[in-house]
C-alpha cells in the first residue's frame, strides 16, 4: 500500500489527496505493536512487514538518497527526530494479513 507521507509539502497541493500515512498508520492492527496490545481498537489484524519511504522517486540526489536510506532503516526514529526538518513524500507499507 502506498500513501502520501503526512509531512510532505505536496499533500496540500494535490486536491485528490484525502489521507496521509505515518509509520504508525497500521499500529492499531499489528499485534506485535504496543499500541495494538494496549488499545485493542479492532479485531482486524495485519502485521507490518516493512515500511519504505519514497520508493518511486527516480534518481534522487546524493543527500536525499542518504536520507531515504536512513529513513528506511530506522523509520520510527526518522519520523520522530528528522521528518519535520527533512520531509519525504511517500510511504509504502508491506502488510501481511493475520
MARKOL-839401 format. One record per residue: residue number from 1; residue in three letters; z, x, y of N, C-alpha, C in turn. Coordinates in nm, 4 decimals. Atoms other than C-alpha are relative to their C-alpha. Example, Ala and Ser with C-alpha at 12.3 -4.5 7.8 and 13.67 -1.06 7.14 Angstrom:
BEGIN
<n:1	res:ALA	nw:0.0000	nu:0.0890	nv:-0.1190	caw:0.7800	cau:1.2300	cav:-0.4500	cw:0.0000	cu:0.0900	cv:0.1200> $
<n:2	res:SER	nw:-0.0060	nu:-0.0820	nv:-0.1190	caw:0.7140	cau:1.3670	cav:-0.1060	cw:0.0730	cu:-0.0770	cv:0.1090> $
# end
This chain:
BEGIN
<n:1	res:UNK	nw:0.0000	nu:0.0847	nv:-0.1172	caw:0.0000	cau:0.0000	cav:0.0000	cw:0.0000	cu:0.0895	cv:0.1239> $
<n:2	res:UNK	nw:0.0102	nu:-0.0773	nv:-0.1241	caw:-0.0985	cau:0.1373	cav:0.3415	cw:0.0373	cu:-0.0909	cv:0.1168> $
<n:3	res:UNK	nw:-0.0403	nu:0.0734	nv:-0.1200	caw:0.0643	cau:0.0242	cav:0.6669	cw:-0.0033	cu:0.0950	cv:0.1180> $
<n:4	res:UNK	nw:-0.0209	nu:-0.0848	nv:-0.1178	caw:0.0672	cau:0.1497	cav:1.0231	cw:0.1466	cu:0.0420	cv:0.0055> $
<n:5	res:UNK	nw:-0.1368	nu:-0.0490	nv:-0.0127	caw:0.3755	cau:0.3643	cav:1.0786	cw:0.0601	cu:-0.0570	cv:0.1282> $
<n:6	res:UNK	nw:-0.0596	nu:0.0733	nv:-0.1127	caw:0.6205	cau:0.1955	cav:1.3153	cw:0.0076	cu:0.0809	cv:0.1290> $
<n:7	res:UNK	nw:-0.0061	nu:-0.0818	nv:-0.1213	caw:0.6301	cau:0.4890	cav:1.5604	cw:-0.1376	cu:0.0276	cv:0.0611> $
<n:8	res:UNK	nw:0.1342	nu:-0.0304	nv:-0.0484	caw:0.2515	cau:0.5118	cav:1.6017	cw:-0.0301	cu:-0.0717	cv:0.1316> $
<n:9	res:UNK	nw:0.0393	nu:0.0583	nv:-0.1286	caw:0.1270	cau:0.4549	cav:1.9542	cw:-0.1157	cu:-0.0979	cv:-0.0159> $
<n:10	res:UNK	nw:0.1184	nu:0.0833	nv:0.0200	caw:-0.1890	cau:0.2920	cav:1.8151	cw:0.0352	cu:-0.1400	cv:-0.0485> $
<n:11	res:UNK	nw:-0.0397	nu:0.1335	nv:0.0455	caw:0.0051	cau:-0.0040	cav:1.6725	cw:-0.0094	cu:-0.1023	cv:0.1119> $
<n:12	res:UNK	nw:-0.0065	nu:0.0920	nv:-0.1129	caw:0.0328	cau:-0.1581	cav:2.0149	cw:-0.1340	cu:-0.0184	cv:0.0689> $
<n:13	res:UNK	nw:0.1345	nu:0.0125	nv:-0.0548	caw:-0.3350	cau:-0.1115	cav:2.0974	cw:-0.0819	cu:-0.0981	cv:-0.0843> $
<n:14	res:UNK	nw:0.0764	nu:0.0822	nv:0.0936	caw:-0.4709	cau:-0.2907	cav:1.7892	cw:0.0584	cu:-0.1410	cv:-0.0073> $
<n:15	res:UNK	nw:-0.0546	nu:0.1359	nv:-0.0002	caw:-0.4311	cau:-0.6695	cav:1.8257	cw:0.0174	cu:-0.0596	cv:-0.1398> $
<n:16	res:UNK	nw:-0.0097	nu:0.0524	nv:0.1361	caw:-0.4643	cau:-0.7214	cav:1.4478	cw:0.1261	cu:0.0459	cv:-0.0720> $
<n:17	res:UNK	nw:-0.1193	nu:-0.0529	nv:0.0673	caw:-0.1547	cau:-0.5206	cav:1.3574	cw:0.1187	cu:-0.0927	cv:0.0269> $
<n:18	res:UNK	nw:-0.1148	nu:0.0894	nv:-0.0121	caw:0.1370	cau:-0.7540	cav:1.2894	cw:0.1277	cu:0.0613	cv:-0.0580> $
<n:19	res:UNK	nw:-0.1157	nu:-0.0601	nv:0.0666	caw:0.3670	cau:-0.5462	cav:1.0646	cw:-0.0117	cu:0.1515	cv:-0.0017> $
<n:20	res:UNK	nw:-0.0059	nu:-0.1456	nv:0.0035	caw:0.4727	cau:-0.1839	cav:1.0770	cw:0.0878	cu:0.0411	cv:-0.1174> $
<n:21	res:UNK	nw:-0.0794	nu:-0.0476	nv:0.1116	caw:0.6201	cau:0.0271	cav:0.7988	cw:0.0877	cu:0.1178	cv:0.0365> $
<n:22	res:UNK	nw:-0.0888	nu:-0.1153	nv:-0.0112	caw:0.9060	cau:0.2754	cav:0.7736	cw:0.0243	cu:0.0524	cv:-0.1415> $
<n:23	res:UNK	nw:-0.0311	nu:-0.0494	nv:0.1340	caw:1.0308	cau:0.4877	cav:0.4869	cw:0.0984	cu:-0.0922	cv:-0.0709> $
<n:24	res:UNK	nw:-0.0970	nu:0.0933	nv:0.0575	caw:1.2913	cau:0.2151	cav:0.4323	cw:-0.0568	cu:-0.1400	cv:-0.0224> $
<n:25	res:UNK	nw:0.0583	nu:0.1339	nv:0.0107	caw:1.0479	cau:-0.0789	cav:0.4177	cw:0.0238	cu:-0.0661	cv:-0.1351> $
<n:26	res:UNK	nw:-0.0187	nu:0.0573	nv:0.1330	caw:1.0933	cau:-0.1243	cav:0.0427	cw:0.1367	cu:0.0337	cv:-0.0596> $
<n:27	res:UNK	nw:-0.1329	nu:-0.0383	nv:0.0483	caw:1.4544	cau:-0.0040	cav:0.0157	cw:0.0768	cu:-0.1191	cv:-0.0569> $
<n:28	res:UNK	nw:-0.0706	nu:0.1189	nv:0.0488	caw:1.5797	cau:-0.3613	cav:-0.0373	cw:-0.0455	cu:-0.0408	cv:-0.1399> $
<n:29	res:UNK	nw:0.0550	nu:0.0367	nv:0.1301	caw:1.3647	cau:-0.3856	cav:-0.3531	cw:0.0118	cu:0.1109	cv:-0.1038> $
<n:30	res:UNK	nw:-0.0081	nu:-0.1157	nv:0.0890	caw:1.4273	cau:-0.0404	cav:-0.5054	cw:0.1426	cu:0.0144	cv:-0.0534> $
<n:31	res:UNK	nw:-0.1355	nu:-0.0060	nv:0.0543	caw:1.7275	cau:-0.0471	cav:-0.7426	cw:0.0621	cu:0.1402	cv:0.0056> $
<n:32	res:UNK	nw:-0.0523	nu:-0.1364	nv:-0.0132	caw:1.7624	cau:0.3320	cav:-0.7035	cw:0.0512	cu:0.0290	cv:0.1407> $
<n:33	res:UNK	nw:-0.0390	nu:-0.0203	nv:-0.1392	caw:1.8221	cau:0.2949	cav:-0.3301	cw:0.1356	cu:-0.0657	cv:0.0268> $
<n:34	res:UNK	nw:-0.1328	nu:0.0533	nv:-0.0313	caw:2.1745	cau:0.2425	cav:-0.1947	cw:-0.0056	cu:-0.1330	cv:0.0754> $
<n:35	res:UNK	nw:0.0141	nu:0.1257	nv:-0.0747	caw:2.0501	cau:-0.0348	cav:0.0353	cw:-0.0151	cu:-0.1172	cv:-0.0966> $
<n:36	res:UNK	nw:0.0192	nu:0.1060	nv:0.1007	caw:1.9329	cau:-0.2422	cav:-0.2632	cw:0.1280	cu:-0.0230	cv:-0.0783> $
<n:37	res:UNK	nw:-0.1233	nu:0.0125	nv:0.0778	caw:2.2509	cau:-0.1705	cav:-0.4567	cw:0.1086	cu:-0.0718	cv:0.0791> $
<n:38	res:UNK	nw:-0.1045	nu:0.0600	nv:-0.0818	caw:2.4674	cau:-0.2792	cav:-0.1673	cw:-0.0270	cu:-0.1461	cv:0.0355> $
<n:39	res:UNK	nw:0.0272	nu:0.1320	nv:-0.0559	caw:2.2878	cau:-0.5888	cav:-0.0372	cw:-0.0601	cu:-0.0995	cv:-0.0971> $
<n:40	res:UNK	nw:0.0588	nu:0.0919	nv:0.0981	caw:2.1036	cau:-0.7367	cav:-0.3397	cw:-0.0788	cu:-0.1113	cv:0.0696> $
<n:41	res:UNK	nw:0.0769	nu:0.0920	nv:-0.0843	caw:1.8581	cau:-0.9015	cav:-0.0970	cw:-0.0893	cu:-0.0935	cv:-0.0804> $
<n:42	res:UNK	nw:0.0973	nu:0.0772	nv:0.0758	caw:1.6102	cau:-1.0204	cav:-0.3582	cw:0.0066	cu:0.0392	cv:-0.1473> $
<n:43	res:UNK	nw:0.0078	nu:-0.0345	nv:0.1421	caw:1.5557	cau:-1.0335	cav:-0.7332	cw:-0.1264	cu:0.0789	cv:-0.0311> $
<n:44	res:UNK	nw:0.1207	nu:-0.0809	nv:0.0186	caw:1.2127	cau:-0.8691	cav:-0.6899	cw:0.0389	cu:0.1469	cv:-0.0005> $
<n:45	res:UNK	nw:-0.0343	nu:-0.1411	nv:0.0106	caw:1.2261	cau:-0.5036	cav:-0.7906	cw:-0.1251	cu:0.0871	cv:-0.0067> $
<n:46	res:UNK	nw:0.1060	nu:-0.0992	nv:-0.0038	caw:0.9890	cau:-0.2189	cav:-0.7047	cw:0.0636	cu:0.1368	cv:0.0164> $
<n:47	res:UNK	nw:-0.0461	nu:-0.1377	nv:-0.0174	caw:1.0552	cau:0.1486	cav:-0.7494	cw:-0.0954	cu:0.0700	cv:0.0956> $
<n:48	res:UNK	nw:0.0820	nu:-0.0770	nv:-0.0926	caw:0.9312	cau:0.3598	cav:-0.4605	cw:-0.0260	cu:0.1353	cv:-0.0650> $
<n:49	res:UNK	nw:0.0357	nu:-0.1218	nv:0.0719	caw:0.7477	cau:0.6363	cav:-0.6475	cw:-0.0282	cu:0.1134	cv:0.0978> $
<n:50	res:UNK	nw:0.0351	nu:-0.1017	nv:-0.0990	caw:0.6040	cau:0.8222	cav:-0.3479	cw:-0.0284	cu:-0.0640	cv:0.1344> $
<n:51	res:UNK	nw:0.0340	nu:0.0413	nv:-0.1362	caw:0.5580	cau:0.7966	cav:0.0271	cw:-0.0828	cu:0.1116	cv:0.0621> $
<n:52	res:UNK	nw:0.0857	nu:-0.0967	nv:-0.0696	caw:0.2762	cau:0.9688	cav:0.2201	cw:-0.0175	cu:-0.0444	cv:0.1438> $
<n:53	res:UNK	nw:0.0343	nu:0.0271	nv:-0.1396	caw:0.2064	cau:0.9937	cav:0.5899	cw:-0.1419	cu:0.0479	cv:0.0273> $
<n:54	res:UNK	nw:0.1337	nu:-0.0345	nv:-0.0490	caw:-0.1402	cau:0.9998	cav:0.7472	cw:-0.0920	cu:0.0531	cv:-0.1098> $
<n:55	res:UNK	nw:0.0820	nu:-0.0408	nv:0.1139	caw:-0.3185	cau:1.0213	cav:0.4127	cw:-0.1492	cu:-0.0004	cv:0.0335> $
<n:56	res:UNK	nw:0.1429	nu:0.0166	nv:-0.0267	caw:-0.6533	cau:0.9139	cav:0.5593	cw:-0.0472	cu:0.0693	cv:0.1270> $
<n:57	res:UNK	nw:0.0405	nu:-0.0735	nv:-0.1193	caw:-0.6615	cau:1.1454	cav:0.8610	cw:-0.0904	cu:0.1153	cv:-0.0426> $
<n:58	res:UNK	nw:0.0946	nu:-0.1052	nv:0.0352	caw:-0.9656	cau:1.3727	cav:0.8401	cw:0.0232	cu:0.1252	cv:0.0825> $
<n:59	res:UNK	nw:-0.0112	nu:-0.1319	nv:-0.0610	caw:-0.9134	cau:1.7408	cav:0.9163	cw:0.0928	cu:0.0048	cv:0.1212> $
<n:60	res:UNK	nw:-0.0920	nu:-0.0115	nv:-0.1141	caw:-0.6001	cau:1.7372	cav:1.1308	cw:0.0111	cu:0.1455	cv:0.0433> $
<n:61	res:UNK	nw:-0.0215	nu:-0.1354	nv:-0.0473	caw:-0.5261	cau:2.0405	cav:1.3449	cw:0.1120	cu:0.0661	cv:-0.0785> $
<n:62	res:UNK	nw:-0.0968	nu:-0.0748	nv:0.0811	caw:-0.3018	cau:2.3100	cav:1.2016	cw:0.1436	cu:-0.0473	cv:0.0230> $
<n:63	res:UNK	nw:-0.1364	nu:0.0462	nv:-0.0277	caw:0.0162	cau:2.1882	cav:1.3765	cw:0.0240	cu:-0.1391	cv:-0.0600> $
<n:64	res:UNK	nw:-0.0129	nu:0.1353	nv:0.0558	caw:-0.0456	cau:1.8267	cav:1.2761	cw:0.0028	cu:0.0060	cv:-0.1524> $
<n:65	res:UNK	nw:0.0011	nu:-0.0155	nv:0.1454	caw:-0.1246	cau:1.9355	cav:0.9189	cw:0.1366	cu:0.0468	cv:-0.0499> $
<n:66	res:UNK	nw:-0.1340	nu:-0.0461	nv:0.0370	caw:0.2093	cau:2.1201	cav:0.9041	cw:0.1027	cu:-0.1121	cv:0.0126> $
<n:67	res:UNK	nw:-0.0906	nu:0.1128	nv:-0.0195	caw:0.3910	cau:1.8153	cav:1.0431	cw:-0.0160	cu:-0.1020	cv:-0.1125> $
<n:68	res:UNK	nw:0.0261	nu:0.0950	nv:0.1086	caw:0.2253	cau:1.5884	cav:0.7843	cw:0.0573	cu:0.0527	cv:-0.1313> $
<n:69	res:UNK	nw:-0.0532	nu:-0.0614	nv:0.1222	caw:0.3167	cau:1.8310	cav:0.5065	cw:0.1527	cu:-0.0097	cv:-0.0036> $
<n:70	res:UNK	nw:-0.1461	nu:0.0089	nv:-0.0099	caw:0.6790	cau:1.8413	cav:0.6240	cw:0.0467	cu:-0.1449	cv:-0.0187> $
<n:71	res:UNK	nw:-0.0371	nu:0.1420	nv:0.0097	caw:0.6954	cau:1.4609	cav:0.6614	cw:-0.0178	cu:-0.0523	cv:-0.1426> $
<n:72	res:UNK	nw:0.0232	nu:0.0440	nv:0.1379	caw:0.5506	cau:1.4105	cav:0.3131	cw:0.1027	cu:0.0582	cv:-0.0969> $
<n:73	res:UNK	nw:-0.1002	nu:-0.0622	nv:0.0874	caw:0.8019	cau:1.6498	cav:0.1587	cw:0.1385	cu:-0.0607	cv:0.0210> $
<n:74	res:UNK	nw:-0.1318	nu:0.0551	nv:-0.0353	caw:1.1056	cau:1.5050	cav:0.3401	cw:-0.0169	cu:-0.1248	cv:0.0875> $
<n:75	res:UNK	nw:0.0318	nu:0.1159	nv:-0.0835	caw:1.0081	cau:1.1526	cav:0.4556	cw:0.1197	cu:-0.0590	cv:0.0753> $
<n:76	res:UNK	nw:-0.1152	nu:0.0605	nv:-0.0680	caw:1.3577	cau:1.0242	cav:0.5368	cw:0.0548	cu:0.0905	cv:0.1096> $
<n:77	res:UNK	nw:-0.0445	nu:-0.0935	nv:-0.1039	caw:1.4565	cau:1.3378	cav:0.7262	cw:-0.0987	cu:0.0020	cv:0.1157> $
<n:78	res:UNK	nw:0.1003	nu:0.0060	nv:-0.1067	caw:1.1263	cau:1.3286	cav:0.9169	cw:0.0253	cu:-0.1235	cv:0.0871> $
<n:79	res:UNK	nw:-0.0178	nu:0.1235	nv:-0.0771	caw:1.1875	cau:0.9668	cav:1.0157	cw:0.1250	cu:0.0046	cv:0.0868> $
<n:80	res:UNK	nw:-0.1251	nu:-0.0013	nv:-0.0745	caw:1.5439	cau:1.0293	cav:1.1256	cw:-0.0003	cu:0.1009	cv:0.1153> $
<n:81	res:UNK	nw:-0.0156	nu:-0.1081	nv:-0.0976	caw:1.5024	cau:1.3556	cav:1.3162	cw:-0.1249	cu:0.0347	cv:0.0816> $
<n:82	res:UNK	nw:0.1206	nu:-0.0472	nv:-0.0696	caw:1.1370	cau:1.4125	cav:1.4147	cw:-0.0985	cu:-0.1090	cv:0.0407> $
<n:83	res:UNK	nw:0.1049	nu:0.0999	nv:-0.0230	caw:0.9384	cau:1.0881	cav:1.4159	cw:-0.0047	cu:-0.0517	cv:0.1429> $
<n:84	res:UNK	nw:0.0010	nu:0.0481	nv:-0.1387	caw:1.0436	cau:0.9857	cav:1.7662	cw:-0.0610	cu:0.1039	cv:0.0947> $
<n:85	res:UNK	nw:0.0590	nu:-0.1054	nv:-0.0828	caw:0.9229	cau:1.3223	cav:1.9028	cw:-0.1454	cu:0.0237	cv:-0.0393> $
<n:86	res:UNK	nw:0.1341	nu:-0.0252	nv:0.0531	caw:0.6167	cau:1.3728	cav:1.6784	cw:-0.0414	cu:-0.1161	cv:-0.0899> $
<n:87	res:UNK	nw:0.0332	nu:0.1166	nv:0.0823	caw:0.4981	cau:1.0273	cav:1.5637	cw:-0.1305	cu:0.0187	cv:-0.0776> $
<n:88	res:UNK	nw:0.1211	nu:0.0043	nv:0.0807	caw:0.2443	cau:0.9909	cav:1.2837	cw:-0.0544	cu:-0.1424	cv:0.0033> $
<n:89	res:UNK	nw:0.0681	nu:0.1279	nv:-0.0174	caw:0.0063	cau:0.6969	cav:1.2415	cw:0.0079	cu:-0.0962	cv:-0.1173> $
<n:90	res:UNK	nw:0.0027	nu:0.0882	nv:0.1162	caw:0.0067	cau:0.5640	cav:0.8853	cw:0.1049	cu:0.0423	cv:-0.1011> $
<n:91	res:UNK	nw:-0.0907	nu:-0.0280	nv:0.1108	caw:0.2470	cau:0.5363	cav:0.5967	cw:-0.0573	cu:-0.0695	cv:-0.1237> $
<n:92	res:UNK	nw:0.0524	nu:0.0517	nv:0.1260	caw:0.1373	cau:0.4869	cav:0.2358	cw:0.1111	cu:0.0040	cv:-0.1031> $
<n:93	res:UNK	nw:-0.1023	nu:0.0098	nv:0.1028	caw:0.3634	cau:0.3726	cav:-0.0455	cw:-0.0653	cu:-0.0099	cv:-0.1364> $
<n:94	res:UNK	nw:0.0384	nu:0.0201	nv:0.1397	caw:0.3133	cau:0.4126	cav:-0.4177	cw:0.1212	cu:-0.0647	cv:-0.0649> $
<n:95	res:UNK	nw:-0.1101	nu:0.0779	nv:0.0559	caw:0.5258	cau:0.1444	cav:-0.5811	cw:-0.0255	cu:-0.0277	cv:-0.1480> $
<n:96	res:UNK	nw:0.0106	nu:0.0371	nv:0.1413	caw:0.5971	cau:0.0628	cav:-0.9444	cw:0.0856	cu:-0.1242	cv:-0.0204> $
<n:97	res:UNK	nw:-0.0716	nu:0.1249	nv:0.0261	caw:0.6922	cau:-0.2907	cav:-1.0446	cw:0.0977	cu:0.0208	cv:-0.1155> $
<n:98	res:UNK	nw:-0.1020	nu:-0.0140	nv:0.1050	caw:1.0128	cau:-0.3048	cav:-1.2453	cw:0.0252	cu:-0.1363	cv:-0.0626> $
# end
